[in-house]
């Protein structure tokens, strides 16, 4: 019975849970309603201040002062079917398949503003949500020793600046200040630990536990029917990075873009609280279990560096009505190999979350059609790879898989200064089989883990609804 909460918080933080995110691994994906309409193929289009996220060099194309504020409403539909999850002693975990464990709707807001300083310089600032998740599997599902609930909130402030060298070359740079907060709950396998104590190797430890209970006036027979303990964790951190952009304008109809977003180092700090008060109806036994588990309320620490991304994009206007665009984004997910979890001030060994993620590529194609002077229609399709390499490395906190995105959108100009963007996307995930085993049992002292194996299949699809308002002044 050891600390396993923080690893899952971090897995959620760097994974952003595919139920509430729609870019591979951990990124939320679309940070602009207009871009969402083309399945985020529009990095070289640069037609509103949200270009800050996709390519800061695109600020050079914006005149005057502009603002774009919007929100994406995430409507997830997910199911999980267990195929034989077990405790570390080989016994079934029990429990059932979770239902209604994802929220009906989650909202990711964003706001961007730009200001043209002169013919060469344009400044801008963006505020957006790169990660976000909320899941509640309940305390009785088959994978509760890996995760019962999780909440992840984040926000990034991204001031940026572009420089237009001439009619062909423009450059952009930005600084990112990123805040994360995560909360997580997890079951503690008390019954599995009691079962392991029955083995001869742990006879002395079991005898000591029984003696302690008897001496305090408790009933050691309660150990045979002990229920789970539970833990909760909260961690938070600020991290900082930068972004670069380049835009090459071949002519008035064609341009090419390159952009880079750096990795961000996070030093996630927080606290862990453990609760064994519901394991049995004997307070003495519950207290003894808490002591025997070596679980104490303590600090927790994880150092990690998020993946950087490199994107190449192109935009071409075929005629007065039609325009096409494409984007290829590479993400360096292999930075997130095994995660080392530390517990400062305690004798507990670190926990290792086995991931060994691979680098991924996302490919998007999109187009626009100017139906009239006031209405522009958008569409796009994208394929996004998952960084997860196998079922054995697919952790329950992130049952990620490859997915296809299909998007439609429109922009309606209200007048010369204002317009509204709307978008809808459907994301279809491949089935995600899980066969993940924590390789450290609850009685180990050199490492931390519940030792459970989670076996099942996760199925997910997501609808995204976007709405934004744009204003020029």
C-alpha positions in Angstrom: 0.0 0.0 0.0 2.1 2.9 -1.3 1.8 6.3 -2.7 0.4 6.2 -6.3 -1.6 9.4 -6.5 0.9 11.9 -7.8 2.0 9.7 -10.8 -1.6 9.7 -12.0 -1.9 13.4 -11.5 1.1 13.9 -13.7 -0.1 11.4 -16.2 -3.3 13.3 -16.4 -1.5 16.7 -16.5 0.8 15.7 -19.4 -1.8 13.6 -21.0 -4.8 15.9 -20.6 -7.0 12.8 -20.8 -8.3 12.0 -24.3 -11.9 12.2 -23.0 -11.6 16.0 -22.7 -8.8 16.7 -25.1 -8.5 16.1 -28.8 -4.8 16.4 -29.7 -2.6 13.4 -29.2 -1.0 12.9 -25.9 -1.7 15.9 -23.7 -2.5 19.0 -25.9 -6.0 20.3 -26.1 -5.6 20.8 -29.8 -7.6 23.7 -31.4 -7.1 27.0 -29.7 -9.2 29.0 -32.2 -12.7 28.6 -33.5 -11.8 29.8 -37.0 -8.9 27.3 -37.1 -11.1 24.5 -35.8 -13.4 24.9 -38.8 -10.5 23.8 -41.0 -9.3 21.0 -38.6 -6.5 23.3 -37.6 -5.0 23.3 -41.1 -4.9 27.1 -41.2 -1.5 28.0 -39.6 -0.5 30.0 -42.7 -3.9 31.7 -43.2 -3.4 34.2 -40.3 -6.6 36.0 -40.6 -7.3 36.9 -36.9 -5.3 37.3 -33.7 -5.4 33.6 -32.8 -2.5 33.3 -35.2 -0.5 34.0 -32.0 -1.0 30.3 -31.1 -0.4 28.8 -34.5 2.3 31.1 -36.0 3.2 34.4 -34.3 4.7 35.7 -37.6 1.1 35.9 -38.9 0.5 38.9 -36.7 2.2 40.9 -39.4 -0.8 40.4 -41.7 -3.2 42.1 -39.2 -4.1 45.7 -39.5 -5.1 48.1 -36.7 -6.3 46.7 -33.4 -8.1 43.4 -33.3 -9.6 41.1 -30.7 -11.0 37.6 -30.9 -12.7 35.9 -28.0 -14.3 32.5 -28.1 -14.9 29.2 -26.5 -14.9 25.5 -27.5 -17.5 23.3 -25.9 -16.2 19.7 -25.6 -18.9 17.0 -25.6 -17.3 13.6 -24.9 -18.8 10.2 -25.3 -16.8 7.4 -23.7 -17.2 3.9 -22.5 -14.9 1.4 -20.8 -15.3 -2.4 -20.8 -13.2 -4.4 -18.4 -11.6 -7.6 -19.6 -10.0 -9.0 -16.5 -8.4 -6.4 -14.2 -6.5 -8.0 -11.2 -4.9 -7.1 -7.9 -1.2 -7.7 -7.5 -2.0 -11.0 -5.7 -3.8 -12.2 -8.9 -7.3 -11.9 -7.5 -9.9 -9.9 -9.6 -10.3 -6.3 -8.5 -14.0 -6.6 -8.5 -16.3 -3.7 -9.1 -18.0 -2.9 -12.4 -17.6 -0.9 -15.6 -17.9 2.8 -15.0 -20.8 4.8 -16.4 -21.3 8.5 -16.7 -17.7 9.1 -15.7 -17.2 12.0 -18.2 -18.9 15.4 -17.9 -21.7 16.2 -20.4 -19.9 19.3 -21.5 -16.5 21.0 -20.7 -15.6 24.5 -21.9 -12.2 25.8 -23.1 -12.2 29.6 -23.5 -9.6 31.7 -25.4 -9.0 35.3 -26.1 -6.5 37.0 -28.4 -5.7 40.6 -29.2 -3.3 42.3 -31.6 -2.1 45.9 -32.3 -0.2 47.1 -35.3 2.6 49.3 -34.1 3.9 50.4 -37.5 4.5 49.0 -40.9 7.0 46.5 -39.6 6.0 45.7 -36.0 2.8 44.1 -34.6 2.2 43.1 -31.0 -0.3 40.6 -29.6 -1.2 38.6 -26.6 -3.2 35.4 -26.1 -4.8 33.7 -23.2 -5.8 30.1 -23.8 -6.3 26.6 -22.2 -3.7 24.1 -23.4 -4.9 21.3 -21.1 -8.1 20.4 -19.4 -9.8 17.2 -18.0 -12.4 16.1 -15.5 -13.2 12.5 -14.9 -15.0 10.7 -12.1 -15.0 6.9 -12.4 -16.3 6.4 -8.9 -14.7 4.4 -6.1 -16.0 1.0 -7.1 -14.9 0.5 -10.7 -12.4 -2.2 -11.7 -9.6 0.2 -12.3 -10.0 2.2 -9.0 -6.4 1.3 -7.9 -5.2 3.3 -10.8 -7.7 6.1 -10.8 -11.0 7.1 -9.2 -11.3 10.8 -10.3 -9.2 13.5 -11.7 -9.5 17.3 -12.4 -7.0 19.2 -14.4 -7.0 23.0 -15.1 -4.5 25.0 -16.9 -4.1 28.4 -18.6 -1.3 30.0 -20.7 -0.6 33.7 -21.2 1.3 34.2 -24.4 2.5 37.8 -25.3 4.0 37.8 -28.8 5.6 40.1 -31.3 6.1 40.0 -35.1 8.5 41.7 -37.4 7.8 42.2 -41.1 11.2 42.4 -42.9 9.6 43.0 -46.4 6.7 41.9 -48.5 8.0 38.3 -48.5 9.5 37.6 -45.0 7.9 38.0 -41.6 9.1 36.6 -38.2 7.4 36.1 -34.8 8.4 35.4 -31.3 6.4 34.9 -28.1 6.8 34.0 -24.4 4.5 31.6 -22.6 3.7 31.6 -18.9 1.8 28.3 -18.2 -0.1 27.5 -15.0 -1.3 24.0 -14.1 -3.4 22.7 -11.3 -4.4 19.0 -10.9 -6.5 17.1 -8.3 -6.8 13.3 -8.2 -8.2 10.5 -6.2 -7.3 6.8 -6.1 -8.2 3.6 -4.2 -5.7 1.8 -2.0 -5.7 -2.0 -2.2 -6.1 -2.9 1.5 -7.6 -6.4 0.9 -4.9 -7.3 -1.6 -2.2 -6.3 0.9 -3.8 -8.4 3.6 -3.9 -11.3 1.2 -0.2 -10.9 0.5 0.6 -10.8 4.2 -0.7 -14.4 4.4 2.4 -15.7 2.6 5.3 -17.0 4.8 7.6 -14.3 3.6 5.5 -11.7 5.4 4.6 -13.8 8.5 6.5 -11.5 10.9 5.0 -8.4 9.5 1.4 -9.9 9.7 2.0 -11.0 13.3 3.2 -7.5 14.3 0.1 -6.0 12.7 -2.3 -8.4 14.5 -0.5 -7.8 17.8 -0.8 -4.0 17.4 -4.5 -4.3 16.8 -5.1 -6.6 19.8 -3.1 -4.4 22.1 -5.2 -1.4 21.2 -8.4 -3.3 21.7 -9.3 -3.8 18.1 -10.6 -6.9 16.3 -8.0 -8.4 13.9 -10.7 -10.6 12.2 -11.8 -7.4 10.5 -8.7 -7.6 8.3 -10.3 -10.4 6.3 -13.0 -8.2 5.0 -11.2 -4.8 4.9 -12.3 -2.5 2.1 -10.2 0.0 0.2 -8.5 3.0 1.5 -8.5 6.2 -0.5 -6.2 9.0 -1.2 -6.4 12.5 -2.7 -3.8 14.8 -4.1 -3.4 18.3 -5.3 -0.4 19.7 -7.2 0.3 23.0 -9.1 3.1 24.8 -10.8 4.0 27.7 -13.1 6.3 26.9 -16.1 7.7 29.1 -18.9 8.6 28.6 -22.6 8.7 30.4 -25.9 7.4 30.2 -29.5 8.9 31.2 -32.8 7.3 31.7 -36.2 8.2 32.4 -39.8 5.9 33.3 -42.7 7.0 33.4 -46.3 4.6 35.2 -48.7 5.3 34.1 -52.2 2.7 36.3 -53.7 -0.8 37.7 -52.8 -2.3 34.2 -53.1 0.3 31.8 -51.6 2.3 31.7 -48.3 4.2 29.2 -46.3 4.7 29.0 -42.6 7.0 27.4 -40.0 6.4 27.5 -36.3 7.9 26.2 -33.1 6.7 25.9 -29.6 9.3 25.0 -27.0 9.0 22.4 -24.2 8.1 23.8 -20.8 9.8 22.6 -17.6 7.4 21.9 -14.7 8.3 21.2 -11.1 5.0 19.9 -9.9 4.6 20.4 -6.1 1.7 19.5 -3.9 0.5 17.4 -1.0 -1.1 14.0 -0.5 -3.8 13.1 2.0 -4.7 9.5 2.9 -8.0 8.1 4.4 -8.5 4.6 5.8 -11.5 5.6 7.9 -13.9 3.6 5.8 -11.8 0.4 5.4 -13.6 -1.3 8.2 -16.0 -0.4 11.0 -13.3 -0.8 13.6 -11.3 2.5 14.2 -8.4 0.6 15.7 -8.0 -1.7 12.7 -8.3 1.3 10.3 -5.5 3.1 12.3 -3.3 0.1 12.2 -3.8 -0.3 8.5 -2.8 3.3 8.0 0.4 2.9 10.1 1.3 -0.5 8.4 0.9 1.1 5.0 3.7 3.6 5.8 1.4 6.2 4.2 1.7 9.6 5.8 0.3 12.9 4.6 3.3 14.4 2.8 4.7 16.5 0.1 5.1 15.2 -3.5 7.4 16.2 -6.3 7.7 15.5 -10.0 10.0 17.1 -12.5 9.1 16.9 -16.1 9.5 18.7 -19.4 6.6 18.8 -21.9 7.1 18.0 -25.6 8.0 20.7 -28.1 6.2 21.0 -31.4 7.3 22.0 -34.9 4.6 22.8 -37.6 4.9 23.5 -41.3 1.9 24.9 -43.1 0.8 26.3 -46.5 -2.1 28.5 -47.7 -3.1 29.1 -51.3 -6.0 31.1 -52.7 -7.2 29.5 -56.0 -9.6 32.2 -57.0 -11.9 34.8 -55.5 -14.0 32.0 -53.9 -11.8 29.1 -53.0 -8.7 28.7 -50.8 -6.9 25.6 -49.6 -4.5 25.0 -46.7 -2.5 22.2 -45.1 -0.6 21.7 -41.8 1.9 19.0 -40.6 2.8 19.2 -36.9 5.5 17.1 -35.3 5.4 16.6 -31.5 8.5 15.4 -29.6 6.6 13.1 -27.2 9.6 10.9 -26.5 10.6 13.5 -23.9 8.0 11.7 -21.8 9.6 8.4 -21.2 9.2 6.9 -17.7 8.1 9.4 -15.2 10.0 9.4 -11.9 7.8 10.3 -8.9 9.5 11.4 -5.7 8.2 11.9 -2.1 10.5 14.4 -0.3 10.9 13.9 3.5 9.7 10.2 3.4 11.6 6.9 3.1 9.3 5.8 0.3 10.9 4.8 -3.0 10.0 6.6 -6.1 7.3 5.4 -8.5 8.0 4.8 -12.1 5.2 5.3 -14.6 6.1 3.4 -17.7 5.2 5.3 -20.8 8.0 5.4 -23.4 6.0 7.6 -25.6 6.9 7.9 -29.3 7.1 11.1 -31.4 3.9 11.8 -33.4 2.8 13.5 -36.6 -0.5 15.3 -37.1 -1.6 16.0 -40.7 -4.5 18.3 -41.6 -6.1 19.5 -44.8 -8.7 22.3 -45.0 -10.3 24.8 -47.3 -12.6 27.9 -47.3 -15.3 29.0 -49.7 -16.4 32.6 -49.9 -20.1 32.1 -50.4 -20.8 35.8 -50.3 -19.2 39.0 -49.0 -20.6 38.3 -45.6 -20.4 34.5 -45.3 -17.3 32.3 -45.6 -17.6 28.5 -45.2 -14.9 26.2 -43.9 -14.1 22.5 -43.8 -11.2 20.3 -42.9 -10.0 16.8 -42.0 -7.0 15.6 -39.9 -5.3 12.5 -38.7 -3.6 12.6 -35.4 -1.3 9.9 -34.1 -1.2 8.8 -30.5 2.2 8.6 -28.6 1.2 5.4 -26.8 3.1 2.5 -28.3 1.2 -0.5 -26.9 -1.6 -1.8 -24.6 1.1 -2.6 -22.1 2.2 1.0 -22.0 -1.3 2.5 -22.1 -1.9 3.8 -18.6 -5.5 4.0 -17.3 -5.0 7.7 -16.8 -4.6 8.3 -20.5 -6.3 5.6 -22.7 -5.1 7.5 -25.8 -5.3 6.3 -29.4 -5.0 7.5 -33.0 -8.0 9.6 -34.1 -9.6 11.2 -37.1 -11.0 14.7 -37.0 -13.8 16.0 -39.3 -14.6 19.7 -39.1 -17.0 22.3 -40.5 -17.2 26.0 -39.9 -18.3 29.4 -41.0 -17.6 33.1 -40.5 -20.4 35.6 -40.7 -19.5 39.3 -41.0 -21.9 41.4 -39.0 -20.4 44.7 -40.4 -17.0 46.1 -41.4 -15.7 45.7 -37.9 -17.2 42.6 -36.4 -17.7 39.0 -37.3 -18.7 35.7 -35.7 -17.1 32.3 -36.2 -18.8 29.0 -35.6 -17.3 25.5 -35.9 -18.2 21.8 -35.3 -15.8 18.9 -35.2 -16.3 15.2 -34.7 -13.3 13.2 -33.4 -13.4 9.4 -33.9 -10.8 7.5 -31.7 -9.7 4.0 -32.4 -10.5 1.5 -29.7 -7.8 1.7 -27.0 -7.0 -1.7 -25.4 -5.3 -1.5 -21.9 -3.1 -4.2 -20.4 -1.1 -2.1 -18.0 0.7 -3.6 -15.0 2.2 -1.6 -12.2 5.5 -3.4 -11.5 5.8 -2.5 -7.8 3.6 -4.2 -5.2 2.1 -2.5 -2.2 4.5 -4.1 0.3 7.6 -3.0 -1.4 9.8 -0.4 0.2 12.3 0.4 -2.5 9.6 1.5 -4.9 6.0 2.7 -4.9 2.9 1.1 -6.5 -0.3 -0.8 -6.0 0.9 -3.6 -8.3 -2.5 -3.9 -10.1 -3.1 -4.8 -13.7 -5.8 -2.9 -15.6 -7.2 -4.8 -18.5 -10.0 -3.4 -20.6 -11.0 -1.5 -23.7 -11.7 2.2 -23.9 -13.9 3.6 -26.7 -14.2 7.4 -27.3 -15.6 9.9 -29.7 -15.9 13.6 -29.1 -18.0 16.5 -30.5 -16.5 20.0 -30.4 -18.7 23.1 -30.7 -16.9 26.4 -31.2 -18.2 30.0 -31.1 -16.1 33.2 -31.2 -16.6 36.9 -31.7 -14.0 39.1 -33.6 -13.8 42.9 -33.6 -11.5 45.4 -35.3 -11.0 48.9 -34.0 
